[in-house]
Amino acid sequence: MSLSLFLILLQCIHAFISVLKVFVVLYKYPVGTSPRKGSFRRLVGGVDWMYTKAIPRLGIPQMKMSDGPQGVGTWGNSTAYPCGICLASTWNEDLAHSYGEALALDCRSRGVNILLGPAVNIHRAPMCGRNFEYMGEDPYLTSRTAVGYINGLQANGVMAVI
């Protein structure tokens, strides 16, 4: 075994152990509990399923999230929108804006404040199971399409999460 291969293997083992430690902490201390007072976990954990924590002292309400990026996928049946690569293939920012507006209407009808989308990764490997959600290989095309999508969504009161 070459030295470089050995070092890569060692890094993978180290990463695996780090992830394992996180799972042990999460198992040992469920959301809402903490190993010590003032823990970081109490600040970042959500509540229930797909909700953020409210912070009343700052006037921040609890917010409802949903999976996206081509539909409101978490809260019951949803309209099936064309996938990201289909939207990007139009090269039409105005259409992307309309797409975002329509998604926002669906979100608002379900009380969703935050949509987890758009997906803006660049196609790099054909083995990726989520390539259909992305907007192609061209960073410029992806950025222009995503801008229209996000502006349409956020102009109607729904936050986008890239």
Disulfide bonds with the S-S distance in Angstrom:
none
